Amino acid sequence: MSIECSASIEPQTARPRFKPLWTAFWPDGPGRDYVVISCIPQAMEIWAGYAVIAPDPFGRRSLRLERRDGEWVAATRDG
């Protein structure tokens, strides 16, 4: 799956609290360079060989969904 999104860096005051579970990856807690990136998805493309959704060269095409007027709609590769 690939996702196209509009991304922005959240202000320091909007950062979520550092969760205790995250210490498995960051034992010392958040570093000085800790940032939160907010992503709003605009489109996504899905490929799944087992579900017969596959791009070339496998002879099938991926499924593309685009956000239009607040709804997710299927789109062709050409838009």
mmJSON file of the N, C-alpha and C atoms, coordinates in Angstrom:
{"data_MODEL":{"atom_site":{
"group_PDB":["ATOM","ATOM","ATOM","ATOM","ATOM","ATOM","ATOM","ATOM","ATOM","ATOM","ATOM","ATOM","ATOM","ATOM","ATOM","ATOM","ATOM","ATOM","ATOM","ATOM","ATOM","ATOM","ATOM","ATOM","ATOM","ATOM","ATOM","ATOM","ATOM","ATOM","ATOM","ATOM","ATOM","ATOM","ATOM","ATOM","ATOM","ATOM","ATOM","ATOM","ATOM","ATOM","ATOM","ATOM","ATOM","ATOM","ATOM","ATOM","ATOM","ATOM","ATOM","ATOM","ATOM","ATOM","ATOM","ATOM","ATOM","ATOM","ATOM","ATOM","ATOM","ATOM","ATOM","ATOM","ATOM","ATOM","ATOM","ATOM","ATOM","ATOM","ATOM","ATOM","ATOM","ATOM","ATOM","ATOM","ATOM","ATOM","ATOM","ATOM","ATOM","ATOM","ATOM","ATOM","ATOM","ATOM","ATOM","ATOM","ATOM","ATOM","ATOM","ATOM","ATOM","ATOM","ATOM","ATOM","ATOM","ATOM","ATOM","ATOM","ATOM","ATOM","ATOM","ATOM","ATOM","ATOM","ATOM","ATOM","ATOM","ATOM","ATOM","ATOM","ATOM","ATOM","ATOM","ATOM","ATOM","ATOM","ATOM","ATOM","ATOM","ATOM","ATOM","ATOM","ATOM","ATOM","ATOM","ATOM","ATOM","ATOM","ATOM","ATOM","ATOM","ATOM","ATOM","ATOM","ATOM","ATOM","ATOM","ATOM","ATOM","ATOM","ATOM","ATOM","ATOM","ATOM","ATOM","ATOM","ATOM","ATOM","ATOM","ATOM","ATOM","ATOM","ATOM","ATOM","ATOM","ATOM","ATOM","ATOM","ATOM","ATOM","ATOM","ATOM","ATOM","ATOM","ATOM","ATOM","ATOM","ATOM","ATOM","ATOM","ATOM","ATOM","ATOM","ATOM","ATOM","ATOM","ATOM","ATOM","ATOM","ATOM","ATOM","ATOM","ATOM","ATOM","ATOM","ATOM","ATOM","ATOM","ATOM","ATOM","ATOM","ATOM","ATOM","ATOM","ATOM","ATOM","ATOM","ATOM","ATOM","ATOM","ATOM","ATOM","ATOM","ATOM","ATOM","ATOM","ATOM","ATOM","ATOM","ATOM","ATOM","ATOM","ATOM","ATOM","ATOM","ATOM","ATOM","ATOM","ATOM","ATOM","ATOM","ATOM","ATOM","ATOM","ATOM","ATOM","ATOM","ATOM","ATOM","ATOM","ATOM","ATOM","ATOM","ATOM","ATOM"],
"id":[1,2,3,4,5,6,7,8,9,10,11,12,13,14,15,16,17,18,19,20,21,22,23,24,25,26,27,28,29,30,31,32,33,34,35,36,37,38,39,40,41,42,43,44,45,46,47,48,49,50,51,52,53,54,55,56,57,58,59,60,61,62,63,64,65,66,67,68,69,70,71,72,73,74,75,76,77,78,79,80,81,82,83,84,85,86,87,88,89,90,91,92,93,94,95,96,97,98,99,100,101,102,103,104,105,106,107,108,109,110,111,112,113,114,115,116,117,118,119,120,121,122,123,124,125,126,127,128,129,130,131,132,133,134,135,136,137,138,139,140,141,142,143,144,145,146,147,148,149,150,151,152,153,154,155,156,157,158,159,160,161,162,163,164,165,166,167,168,169,170,171,172,173,174,175,176,177,178,179,180,181,182,183,184,185,186,187,188,189,190,191,192,193,194,195,196,197,198,199,200,201,202,203,204,205,206,207,208,209,210,211,212,213,214,215,216,217,218,219,220,221,222,223,224,225,226,227,228,229,230,231,232,233,234,235,236,237],
"type_symbol":["N","C","C","N","C","C","N","C","C","N","C","C","N","C","C","N","C","C","N","C","C","N","C","C","N","C","C","N","C","C","N","C","C","N","C","C","N","C","C","N","C","C","N","C","C","N","C","C","N","C","C","N","C","C","N","C","C","N","C","C","N","C","C","N","C","C","N","C","C","N","C","C","N","C","C","N","C","C","N","C","C","N","C","C","N","C","C","N","C","C","N","C","C","N","C","C","N","C","C","N","C","C","N","C","C","N","C","C","N","C","C","N","C","C","N","C","C","N","C","C","N","C","C","N","C","C","N","C","C","N","C","C","N","C","C","N","C","C","N","C","C","N","C","C","N","C","C","N","C","C","N","C","C","N","C","C","N","C","C","N","C","C","N","C","C","N","C","C","N","C","C","N","C","C","N","C","C","N","C","C","N","C","C","N","C","C","N","C","C","N","C","C","N","C","C","N","C","C","N","C","C","N","C","C","N","C","C","N","C","C","N","C","C","N","C","C","N","C","C","N","C","C","N","C","C","N","C","C","N","C","C","N","C","C","N","C","C"],
"label_atom_id":["N","CA","C","N","CA","C","N","CA","C","N","CA","C","N","CA","C","N","CA","C","N","CA","C","N","CA","C","N","CA","C","N","CA","C","N","CA","C","N","CA","C","N","CA","C","N","CA","C","N","CA","C","N","CA","C","N","CA","C","N","CA","C","N","CA","C","N","CA","C","N","CA","C","N","CA","C","N","CA","C","N","CA","C","N","CA","C","N","CA","C","N","CA","C","N","CA","C","N","CA","C","N","CA","C","N","CA","C","N","CA","C","N","CA","C","N","CA","C","N","CA","C","N","CA","C","N","CA","C","N","CA","C","N","CA","C","N","CA","C","N","CA","C","N","CA","C","N","CA","C","N","CA","C","N","CA","C","N","CA","C","N","CA","C","N","CA","C","N","CA","C","N","CA","C","N","CA","C","N","CA","C","N","CA","C","N","CA","C","N","CA","C","N","CA","C","N","CA","C","N","CA","C","N","CA","C","N","CA","C","N","CA","C","N","CA","C","N","CA","C","N","CA","C","N","CA","C","N","CA","C","N","CA","C","N","CA","C","N","CA","C","N","CA","C","N","CA","C","N","CA","C","N","CA","C","N","CA","C","N","CA","C","N","CA","C","N","CA","C","N","CA","C","N","CA","C"],
"label_alt_id":[null,null,null,null,null,null,null,null,null,null,null,null,null,null,null,null,null,null,null,null,null,null,null,null,null,null,null,null,null,null,null,null,null,null,null,null,null,null,null,null,null,null,null,null,null,null,null,null,null,null,null,null,null,null,null,null,null,null,null,null,null,null,null,null,null,null,null,null,null,null,null,null,null,null,null,null,null,null,null,null,null,null,null,null,null,null,null,null,null,null,null,null,null,null,null,null,null,null,null,null,null,null,null,null,null,null,null,null,null,null,null,null,null,null,null,null,null,null,null,null,null,null,null,null,null,null,null,null,null,null,null,null,null,null,null,null,null,null,null,null,null,null,null,null,null,null,null,null,null,null,null,null,null,null,null,null,null,null,null,null,null,null,null,null,null,null,null,null,null,null,null,null,null,null,null,null,null,null,null,null,null,null,null,null,null,null,null,null,null,null,null,null,null,null,null,null,null,null,null,null,null,null,null,null,null,null,null,null,null,null,null,null,null,null,null,null,null,null,null,null,null,null,null,null,null,null,null,null,null,null,null,null,null,null,null,null,null],
"label_comp_id":["MET","MET","MET","SER","SER","SER","ILE","ILE","ILE","GLU","GLU","GLU","CYS","CYS","CYS","SER","SER","SER","ALA","ALA","ALA","SER","SER","SER","ILE","ILE","ILE","GLU","GLU","GLU","PRO","PRO","PRO","GLN","GLN","GLN","THR","THR","THR","ALA","ALA","ALA","ARG","ARG","ARG","PRO","PRO","PRO","ARG","ARG","ARG","PHE","PHE","PHE","LYS","LYS","LYS","PRO","PRO","PRO","LEU","LEU","LEU","TRP","TRP","TRP","THR","THR","THR","ALA","ALA","ALA","PHE","PHE","PHE","TRP","TRP","TRP","PRO","PRO","PRO","ASP","ASP","ASP","GLY","GLY","GLY","PRO","PRO","PRO","GLY","GLY","GLY","ARG","ARG","ARG","ASP","ASP","ASP","TYR","TYR","TYR","VAL","VAL","VAL","VAL","VAL","VAL","ILE","ILE","ILE","SER","SER","SER","CYS","CYS","CYS","ILE","ILE","ILE","PRO","PRO","PRO","GLN","GLN","GLN","ALA","ALA","ALA","MET","MET","MET","GLU","GLU","GLU","ILE","ILE","ILE","TRP","TRP","TRP","ALA","ALA","ALA","GLY","GLY","GLY","TYR","TYR","TYR","ALA","ALA","ALA","VAL","VAL","VAL","ILE","ILE","ILE","ALA","ALA","ALA","PRO","PRO","PRO","ASP","ASP","ASP","PRO","PRO","PRO","PHE","PHE","PHE","GLY","GLY","GLY","ARG","ARG","ARG","ARG","ARG","ARG","SER","SER","SER","LEU","LEU","LEU","ARG","ARG","ARG","LEU","LEU","LEU","GLU","GLU","GLU","ARG","ARG","ARG","ARG","ARG","ARG","ASP","ASP","ASP","GLY","GLY","GLY","GLU","GLU","GLU","TRP","TRP","TRP","VAL","VAL","VAL","ALA","ALA","ALA","ALA","ALA","ALA","THR","THR","THR","ARG","ARG","ARG","ASP","ASP","ASP","GLY","GLY","GLY"],
"label_asym_id":["A","A","A","A","A","A","A","A","A","A","A","A","A","A","A","A","A","A","A","A","A","A","A","A","A","A","A","A","A","A","A","A","A","A","A","A","A","A","A","A","A","A","A","A","A","A","A","A","A","A","A","A","A","A","A","A","A","A","A","A","A","A","A","A","A","A","A","A","A","A","A","A","A","A","A","A","A","A","A","A","A","A","A","A","A","A","A","A","A","A","A","A","A","A","A","A","A","A","A","A","A","A","A","A","A","A","A","A","A","A","A","A","A","A","A","A","A","A","A","A","A","A","A","A","A","A","A","A","A","A","A","A","A","A","A","A","A","A","A","A","A","A","A","A","A","A","A","A","A","A","A","A","A","A","A","A","A","A","A","A","A","A","A","A","A","A","A","A","A","A","A","A","A","A","A","A","A","A","A","A","A","A","A","A","A","A","A","A","A","A","A","A","A","A","A","A","A","A","A","A","A","A","A","A","A","A","A","A","A","A","A","A","A","A","A","A","A","A","A","A","A","A","A","A","A","A","A","A","A","A","A","A","A","A","A","A","A"],
"label_entity_id":["1","1","1","1","1","1","1","1","1","1","1","1","1","1","1","1","1","1","1","1","1","1","1","1","1","1","1","1","1","1","1","1","1","1","1","1","1","1","1","1","1","1","1","1","1","1","1","1","1","1","1","1","1","1","1","1","1","1","1","1","1","1","1","1","1","1","1","1","1","1","1","1","1","1","1","1","1","1","1","1","1","1","1","1","1","1","1","1","1","1","1","1","1","1","1","1","1","1","1","1","1","1","1","1","1","1","1","1","1","1","1","1","1","1","1","1","1","1","1","1","1","1","1","1","1","1","1","1","1","1","1","1","1","1","1","1","1","1","1","1","1","1","1","1","1","1","1","1","1","1","1","1","1","1","1","1","1","1","1","1","1","1","1","1","1","1","1","1","1","1","1","1","1","1","1","1","1","1","1","1","1","1","1","1","1","1","1","1","1","1","1","1","1","1","1","1","1","1","1","1","1","1","1","1","1","1","1","1","1","1","1","1","1","1","1","1","1","1","1","1","1","1","1","1","1","1","1","1","1","1","1","1","1","1","1","1","1"],
"label_seq_id":[1,1,1,2,2,2,3,3,3,4,4,4,5,5,5,6,6,6,7,7,7,8,8,8,9,9,9,10,10,10,11,11,11,12,12,12,13,13,13,14,14,14,15,15,15,16,16,16,17,17,17,18,18,18,19,19,19,20,20,20,21,21,21,22,22,22,23,23,23,24,24,24,25,25,25,26,26,26,27,27,27,28,28,28,29,29,29,30,30,30,31,31,31,32,32,32,33,33,33,34,34,34,35,35,35,36,36,36,37,37,37,38,38,38,39,39,39,40,40,40,41,41,41,42,42,42,43,43,43,44,44,44,45,45,45,46,46,46,47,47,47,48,48,48,49,49,49,50,50,50,51,51,51,52,52,52,53,53,53,54,54,54,55,55,55,56,56,56,57,57,57,58,58,58,59,59,59,60,60,60,61,61,61,62,62,62,63,63,63,64,64,64,65,65,65,66,66,66,67,67,67,68,68,68,69,69,69,70,70,70,71,71,71,72,72,72,73,73,73,74,74,74,75,75,75,76,76,76,77,77,77,78,78,78,79,79,79],
"pdbx_PDB_ins_code":[null,null,null,null,null,null,null,null,null,null,null,null,null,null,null,null,null,null,null,null,null,null,null,null,null,null,null,null,null,null,null,null,null,null,null,null,null,null,null,null,null,null,null,null,null,null,null,null,null,null,null,null,null,null,null,null,null,null,null,null,null,null,null,null,null,null,null,null,null,null,null,null,null,null,null,null,null,null,null,null,null,null,null,null,null,null,null,null,null,null,null,null,null,null,null,null,null,null,null,null,null,null,null,null,null,null,null,null,null,null,null,null,null,null,null,null,null,null,null,null,null,null,null,null,null,null,null,null,null,null,null,null,null,null,null,null,null,null,null,null,null,null,null,null,null,null,null,null,null,null,null,null,null,null,null,null,null,null,null,null,null,null,null,null,null,null,null,null,null,null,null,null,null,null,null,null,null,null,null,null,null,null,null,null,null,null,null,null,null,null,null,null,null,null,null,null,null,null,null,null,null,null,null,null,null,null,null,null,null,null,null,null,null,null,null,null,null,null,null,null,null,null,null,null,null,null,null,null,null,null,null,null,null,null,null,null,null],
"Cartn_x":[0.846,0.0,0.898,0.504,1.178,0.113,0.5,-0.445,0.136,-0.67,-0.314,-1.03,-0.299,-0.934,-0.352,-1.106,-0.615,-0.011,1.228,1.914,2.345,2.309,2.788,3.388,4.351,4.963,4.124,3.708,2.86,3.695,3.094,3.828,4.16,5.179,5.644,4.534,3.641,2.569,1.513,1.466,0.456,0.967,2.186,2.753,2.005,1.721,1.079,2.066,1.525,2.386,3.133,4.348,5.164,4.598,4.208,3.557,4.587,4.331,5.275,5.632,4.699,4.962,6.079,6.227,7.229,8.654,8.83,10.18,10.839,10.037,10.622,11.512,11.161,11.946,12.871,12.437,13.22,13.33,14.246,14.333,14.59,15.232,15.537,14.444,13.338,12.256,12.516,11.683,11.846,13.113,13.784,14.98,14.625,15.637,15.417,14.895,15.153,14.724,13.362,12.615,11.299,10.316,9.714,8.696,7.499,6.369,5.156,4.762,4.603,4.195,2.758,1.897,0.49,0.294,-0.361,-0.601,-2.097,-2.587,-3.981,-4.001,-4.491,-4.449,-5.345,-4.815,-5.559,-5.849,-4.942,-5.111,-4.296,-4.702,-3.929,-4.041,-2.996,-2.967,-2.701,-3.522,-3.474,-3.098,-2.188,-1.773,-1.772,-2.434,-2.449,-2.515,-1.414,-1.358,-2.339,-2.528,-3.439,-4.89,-5.206,-6.579,-6.771,-5.819,-5.835,-5.86,-5.195,-4.961,-3.45,-2.951,-1.506,-1.152,-0.112,0.308,1.104,1.335,2.2,3.552,4.264,4.141,3.3,2.558,1.793,0.475,0.206,-0.982,-2.232,-2.119,-3.265,-2.923,-3.91,-3.682,-3.956,-3.3,-3.552,-4.852,-5.39,-6.596,-6.182,-6.663,-6.357,-7.644,-7.567,-8.678,-8.256,-9.16,-8.876,-9.974,-9.575,-10.519,-11.108,-12.423,-13.097,-14.351,-14.426,-15.588,-15.9,-14.863,-15.04,-15.348,-15.324,-15.61,-14.415,-14.233,-13.208,-13.846,-13.245,-13.771,-12.654,-13.035,-12.071,-11.737,-10.466,-10.012,-9.149,-9.091,-8.18,-6.795,-5.795,-4.426,-4.263,-5.07,-4.971,-5.74,-6.425,-7.139,-8.602],
"Cartn_y":[-1.159,0.0,1.23,2.199,3.493,4.554,5.594,6.647,7.997,8.808,10.194,11.052,11.981,12.803,14.199,15.081,16.417,16.296,16.712,16.555,17.907,17.997,19.21,18.837,19.614,19.408,20.147,19.426,20.014,20.889,21.97,22.805,22.018,22.444,21.749,21.583,22.537,22.467,21.42,20.989,20.021,18.584,18.387,17.041,16.158,14.916,14.007,13.617,13.221,12.76,11.515,11.408,10.234,9.059,8.014,6.868,5.892,5.321,4.387,3.206,2.751,1.635,1.964,3.234,3.651,3.475,3.299,3.127,1.838,0.91,-0.286,0.113,1.199,1.683,2.832,3.668,4.819,4.777,3.959,3.768,5.054,6.031,7.283,8.333,7.966,8.924,9.752,10.763,11.56,12.411,12.48,13.308,14.751,15.574,17.0,17.196,16.206,16.32,15.656,15.361,14.726,15.672,15.224,16.015,15.123,15.736,15.031,15.539,14.618,14.965,14.509,15.435,15.146,14.912,13.808,13.466,13.328,13.984,13.872,13.161,11.915,11.157,11.758,11.797,12.282,11.144,10.166,9.026,7.859,6.66,5.477,4.464,3.692,2.66,1.333,0.347,-0.934,-2.027,-2.885,-4.038,-5.237,-6.301,-7.528,-8.712,-9.43,-10.566,-11.664,-11.941,-13.009,-12.648,-11.359,-10.928,-10.556,-10.944,-10.672,-9.164,-8.394,-6.967,-6.836,-6.703,-6.681,-5.795,-4.972,-4.139,-4.953,-4.353,-4.987,-5.246,-6.269,-7.197,-8.432,-8.454,-9.635,-9.73,-8.781,-8.853,-8.282,-7.703,-7.101,-5.644,-4.891,-3.489,-3.276,-2.306,-1.967,-1.168,-1.072,-0.295,1.041,2.12,3.46,4.079,4.56,5.278,6.726,7.646,9.072,9.7,10.689,11.411,12.547,12.516,13.568,13.994,15.261,15.814,15.021,14.625,13.93,12.446,11.9,10.479,9.808,8.516,7.725,7.102,7.355,6.802,6.083,5.013,4.286,5.151,5.14,5.946,5.098,5.447,4.773,5.34,4.662,5.176,6.534,6.814,8.091,9.202,8.858,9.848,9.834],
"Cartn_z":[0.0,0.0,0.0,-0.781,-0.728,-0.482,0.24,0.608,0.218,-0.451,-0.744,0.287,0.884,1.915,1.945,2.568,2.886,4.282,4.429,5.715,6.264,7.596,8.256,9.609,10.033,11.345,12.373,13.404,14.443,15.371,15.887,16.844,18.111,18.782,19.987,21.019,21.128,22.121,21.759,20.496,20.057,20.113,20.562,20.607,21.592,21.208,22.167,23.268,24.398,25.489,25.053,25.493,25.207,25.991,25.286,25.928,26.492,27.665,28.283,27.377,26.561,25.649,24.659,24.31,23.341,23.854,25.161,25.703,25.198,24.643,24.022,22.848,22.173,21.029,21.406,22.334,22.779,24.299,24.85,26.298,27.081,26.477,27.173,26.996,26.374,26.148,24.897,24.664,23.452,23.502,22.373,22.284,21.971,21.914,21.619,20.201,19.335,17.943,17.694,18.742,18.646,17.967,16.866,16.172,15.868,15.696,15.303,13.922,13.001,11.646,11.466,11.118,10.883,9.391,9.045,7.646,7.398,6.355,5.959,4.6,4.558,3.31,2.23,1.011,-0.15,-1.13,-1.188,-2.098,-1.574,-1.959,-1.619,-2.746,-2.901,-3.924,-3.235,-3.545,-2.854,-3.845,-3.429,-4.21,-3.297,-3.727,-2.936,-3.897,-4.02,-4.925,-4.584,-3.303,-2.896,-3.183,-3.313,-3.575,-5.041,-5.877,-7.309,-7.589,-6.738,-6.989,-7.103,-8.318,-8.519,-9.71,-9.597,-10.726,-11.739,-12.915,-13.91,-13.264,-13.534,-14.667,-14.356,-13.291,-12.925,-13.68,-14.572,-15.396,-14.764,-13.618,-12.948,-12.641,-12.23,-11.885,-10.407,-9.844,-8.441,-8.358,-7.181,-6.939,-6.335,-6.912,-6.404,-5.866,-4.648,-4.029,-3.827,-4.137,-3.962,-3.122,-2.326,-1.482,-2.309,-2.534,-3.295,-2.54,-2.226,-1.508,-0.241,0.484,1.748,1.627,0.426,0.197,-0.466,-0.203,-0.889,-2.115,-3.289,-4.54,-5.29,-6.008,-6.838,-8.045,-8.431,-9.564,-10.464,-11.719,-12.635,-12.417,-12.947,-12.818,-13.464,-14.475,-15.18,-14.464,-13.364,-12.577,-12.877],
"occupancy":[1.0,1.0,1.0,1.0,1.0,1.0,1.0,1.0,1.0,1.0,1.0,1.0,1.0,1.0,1.0,1.0,1.0,1.0,1.0,1.0,1.0,1.0,1.0,1.0,1.0,1.0,1.0,1.0,1.0,1.0,1.0,1.0,1.0,1.0,1.0,1.0,1.0,1.0,1.0,1.0,1.0,1.0,1.0,1.0,1.0,1.0,1.0,1.0,1.0,1.0,1.0,1.0,1.0,1.0,1.0,1.0,1.0,1.0,1.0,1.0,1.0,1.0,1.0,1.0,1.0,1.0,1.0,1.0,1.0,1.0,1.0,1.0,1.0,1.0,1.0,1.0,1.0,1.0,1.0,1.0,1.0,1.0,1.0,1.0,1.0,1.0,1.0,1.0,1.0,1.0,1.0,1.0,1.0,1.0,1.0,1.0,1.0,1.0,1.0,1.0,1.0,1.0,1.0,1.0,1.0,1.0,1.0,1.0,1.0,1.0,1.0,1.0,1.0,1.0,1.0,1.0,1.0,1.0,1.0,1.0,1.0,1.0,1.0,1.0,1.0,1.0,1.0,1.0,1.0,1.0,1.0,1.0,1.0,1.0,1.0,1.0,1.0,1.0,1.0,1.0,1.0,1.0,1.0,1.0,1.0,1.0,1.0,1.0,1.0,1.0,1.0,1.0,1.0,1.0,1.0,1.0,1.0,1.0,1.0,1.0,1.0,1.0,1.0,1.0,1.0,1.0,1.0,1.0,1.0,1.0,1.0,1.0,1.0,1.0,1.0,1.0,1.0,1.0,1.0,1.0,1.0,1.0,1.0,1.0,1.0,1.0,1.0,1.0,1.0,1.0,1.0,1.0,1.0,1.0,1.0,1.0,1.0,1.0,1.0,1.0,1.0,1.0,1.0,1.0,1.0,1.0,1.0,1.0,1.0,1.0,1.0,1.0,1.0,1.0,1.0,1.0,1.0,1.0,1.0,1.0,1.0,1.0,1.0,1.0,1.0,1.0,1.0,1.0,1.0,1.0,1.0,1.0,1.0,1.0,1.0,1.0,1.0],
"B_iso_or_equiv":[0.0,0.0,0.0,0.0,0.0,0.0,0.0,0.0,0.0,0.0,0.0,0.0,0.0,0.0,0.0,0.0,0.0,0.0,0.0,0.0,0.0,0.0,0.0,0.0,0.0,0.0,0.0,0.0,0.0,0.0,0.0,0.0,0.0,0.0,0.0,0.0,0.0,0.0,0.0,0.0,0.0,0.0,0.0,0.0,0.0,0.0,0.0,0.0,0.0,0.0,0.0,0.0,0.0,0.0,0.0,0.0,0.0,0.0,0.0,0.0,0.0,0.0,0.0,0.0,0.0,0.0,0.0,0.0,0.0,0.0,0.0,0.0,0.0,0.0,0.0,0.0,0.0,0.0,0.0,0.0,0.0,0.0,0.0,0.0,0.0,0.0,0.0,0.0,0.0,0.0,0.0,0.0,0.0,0.0,0.0,0.0,0.0,0.0,0.0,0.0,0.0,0.0,0.0,0.0,0.0,0.0,0.0,0.0,0.0,0.0,0.0,0.0,0.0,0.0,0.0,0.0,0.0,0.0,0.0,0.0,0.0,0.0,0.0,0.0,0.0,0.0,0.0,0.0,0.0,0.0,0.0,0.0,0.0,0.0,0.0,0.0,0.0,0.0,0.0,0.0,0.0,0.0,0.0,0.0,0.0,0.0,0.0,0.0,0.0,0.0,0.0,0.0,0.0,0.0,0.0,0.0,0.0,0.0,0.0,0.0,0.0,0.0,0.0,0.0,0.0,0.0,0.0,0.0,0.0,0.0,0.0,0.0,0.0,0.0,0.0,0.0,0.0,0.0,0.0,0.0,0.0,0.0,0.0,0.0,0.0,0.0,0.0,0.0,0.0,0.0,0.0,0.0,0.0,0.0,0.0,0.0,0.0,0.0,0.0,0.0,0.0,0.0,0.0,0.0,0.0,0.0,0.0,0.0,0.0,0.0,0.0,0.0,0.0,0.0,0.0,0.0,0.0,0.0,0.0,0.0,0.0,0.0,0.0,0.0,0.0,0.0,0.0,0.0,0.0,0.0,0.0,0.0,0.0,0.0,0.0,0.0,0.0],
"pdbx_formal_charge":[null,null,null,null,null,null,null,null,null,null,null,null,null,null,null,null,null,null,null,null,null,null,null,null,null,null,null,null,null,null,null,null,null,null,null,null,null,null,null,null,null,null,null,null,null,null,null,null,null,null,null,null,null,null,null,null,null,null,null,null,null,null,null,null,null,null,null,null,null,null,null,null,null,null,null,null,null,null,null,null,null,null,null,null,null,null,null,null,null,null,null,null,null,null,null,null,null,null,null,null,null,null,null,null,null,null,null,null,null,null,null,null,null,null,null,null,null,null,null,null,null,null,null,null,null,null,null,null,null,null,null,null,null,null,null,null,null,null,null,null,null,null,null,null,null,null,null,null,null,null,null,null,null,null,null,null,null,null,null,null,null,null,null,null,null,null,null,null,null,null,null,null,null,null,null,null,null,null,null,null,null,null,null,null,null,null,null,null,null,null,null,null,null,null,null,null,null,null,null,null,null,null,null,null,null,null,null,null,null,null,null,null,null,null,null,null,null,null,null,null,null,null,null,null,null,null,null,null,null,null,null,null,null,null,null,null,null],
"auth_seq_id":[1,1,1,2,2,2,3,3,3,4,4,4,5,5,5,6,6,6,7,7,7,8,8,8,9,9,9,10,10,10,11,11,11,12,12,12,13,13,13,14,14,14,15,15,15,16,16,16,17,17,17,18,18,18,19,19,19,20,20,20,21,21,21,22,22,22,23,23,23,24,24,24,25,25,25,26,26,26,27,27,27,28,28,28,29,29,29,30,30,30,31,31,31,32,32,32,33,33,33,34,34,34,35,35,35,36,36,36,37,37,37,38,38,38,39,39,39,40,40,40,41,41,41,42,42,42,43,43,43,44,44,44,45,45,45,46,46,46,47,47,47,48,48,48,49,49,49,50,50,50,51,51,51,52,52,52,53,53,53,54,54,54,55,55,55,56,56,56,57,57,57,58,58,58,59,59,59,60,60,60,61,61,61,62,62,62,63,63,63,64,64,64,65,65,65,66,66,66,67,67,67,68,68,68,69,69,69,70,70,70,71,71,71,72,72,72,73,73,73,74,74,74,75,75,75,76,76,76,77,77,77,78,78,78,79,79,79],
"auth_comp_id":["MET","MET","MET","SER","SER","SER","ILE","ILE","ILE","GLU","GLU","GLU","CYS","CYS","CYS","SER","SER","SER","ALA","ALA","ALA","SER","SER","SER","ILE","ILE","ILE","GLU","GLU","GLU","PRO","PRO","PRO","GLN","GLN","GLN","THR","THR","THR","ALA","ALA","ALA","ARG","ARG","ARG","PRO","PRO","PRO","ARG","ARG","ARG","PHE","PHE","PHE","LYS","LYS","LYS","PRO","PRO","PRO","LEU","LEU","LEU","TRP","TRP","TRP","THR","THR","THR","ALA","ALA","ALA","PHE","PHE","PHE","TRP","TRP","TRP","PRO","PRO","PRO","ASP","ASP","ASP","GLY","GLY","GLY","PRO","PRO","PRO","GLY","GLY","GLY","ARG","ARG","ARG","ASP","ASP","ASP","TYR","TYR","TYR","VAL","VAL","VAL","VAL","VAL","VAL","ILE","ILE","ILE","SER","SER","SER","CYS","CYS","CYS","ILE","ILE","ILE","PRO","PRO","PRO","GLN","GLN","GLN","ALA","ALA","ALA","MET","MET","MET","GLU","GLU","GLU","ILE","ILE","ILE","TRP","TRP","TRP","ALA","ALA","ALA","GLY","GLY","GLY","TYR","TYR","TYR","ALA","ALA","ALA","VAL","VAL","VAL","ILE","ILE","ILE","ALA","ALA","ALA","PRO","PRO","PRO","ASP","ASP","ASP","PRO","PRO","PRO","PHE","PHE","PHE","GLY","GLY","GLY","ARG","ARG","ARG","ARG","ARG","ARG","SER","SER","SER","LEU","LEU","LEU","ARG","ARG","ARG","LEU","LEU","LEU","GLU","GLU","GLU","ARG","ARG","ARG","ARG","ARG","ARG","ASP","ASP","ASP","GLY","GLY","GLY","GLU","GLU","GLU","TRP","TRP","TRP","VAL","VAL","VAL","ALA","ALA","ALA","ALA","ALA","ALA","THR","THR","THR","ARG","ARG","ARG","ASP","ASP","ASP","GLY","GLY","GLY"],
"auth_asym_id":["A","A","A","A","A","A","A","A","A","A","A","A","A","A","A","A","A","A","A","A","A","A","A","A","A","A","A","A","A","A","A","A","A","A","A","A","A","A","A","A","A","A","A","A","A","A","A","A","A","A","A","A","A","A","A","A","A","A","A","A","A","A","A","A","A","A","A","A","A","A","A","A","A","A","A","A","A","A","A","A","A","A","A","A","A","A","A","A","A","A","A","A","A","A","A","A","A","A","A","A","A","A","A","A","A","A","A","A","A","A","A","A","A","A","A","A","A","A","A","A","A","A","A","A","A","A","A","A","A","A","A","A","A","A","A","A","A","A","A","A","A","A","A","A","A","A","A","A","A","A","A","A","A","A","A","A","A","A","A","A","A","A","A","A","A","A","A","A","A","A","A","A","A","A","A","A","A","A","A","A","A","A","A","A","A","A","A","A","A","A","A","A","A","A","A","A","A","A","A","A","A","A","A","A","A","A","A","A","A","A","A","A","A","A","A","A","A","A","A","A","A","A","A","A","A","A","A","A","A","A","A","A","A","A","A","A","A"],
"auth_atom_id":["N","CA","C","N","CA","C","N","CA","C","N","CA","C","N","CA","C","N","CA","C","N","CA","C","N","CA","C","N","CA","C","N","CA","C","N","CA","C","N","CA","C","N","CA","C","N","CA","C","N","CA","C","N","CA","C","N","CA","C","N","CA","C","N","CA","C","N","CA","C","N","CA","C","N","CA","C","N","CA","C","N","CA","C","N","CA","C","N","CA","C","N","CA","C","N","CA","C","N","CA","C","N","CA","C","N","CA","C","N","CA","C","N","CA","C","N","CA","C","N","CA","C","N","CA","C","N","CA","C","N","CA","C","N","CA","C","N","CA","C","N","CA","C","N","CA","C","N","CA","C","N","CA","C","N","CA","C","N","CA","C","N","CA","C","N","CA","C","N","CA","C","N","CA","C","N","CA","C","N","CA","C","N","CA","C","N","CA","C","N","CA","C","N","CA","C","N","CA","C","N","CA","C","N","CA","C","N","CA","C","N","CA","C","N","CA","C","N","CA","C","N","CA","C","N","CA","C","N","CA","C","N","CA","C","N","CA","C","N","CA","C","N","CA","C","N","CA","C","N","CA","C","N","CA","C","N","CA","C","N","CA","C","N","CA","C","N","CA","C","N","CA","C","N","CA","C"],
"pdbx_PDB_model_num":[1,1,1,1,1,1,1,1,1,1,1,1,1,1,1,1,1,1,1,1,1,1,1,1,1,1,1,1,1,1,1,1,1,1,1,1,1,1,1,1,1,1,1,1,1,1,1,1,1,1,1,1,1,1,1,1,1,1,1,1,1,1,1,1,1,1,1,1,1,1,1,1,1,1,1,1,1,1,1,1,1,1,1,1,1,1,1,1,1,1,1,1,1,1,1,1,1,1,1,1,1,1,1,1,1,1,1,1,1,1,1,1,1,1,1,1,1,1,1,1,1,1,1,1,1,1,1,1,1,1,1,1,1,1,1,1,1,1,1,1,1,1,1,1,1,1,1,1,1,1,1,1,1,1,1,1,1,1,1,1,1,1,1,1,1,1,1,1,1,1,1,1,1,1,1,1,1,1,1,1,1,1,1,1,1,1,1,1,1,1,1,1,1,1,1,1,1,1,1,1,1,1,1,1,1,1,1,1,1,1,1,1,1,1,1,1,1,1,1,1,1,1,1,1,1,1,1,1,1,1,1,1,1,1,1,1,1]
}}}
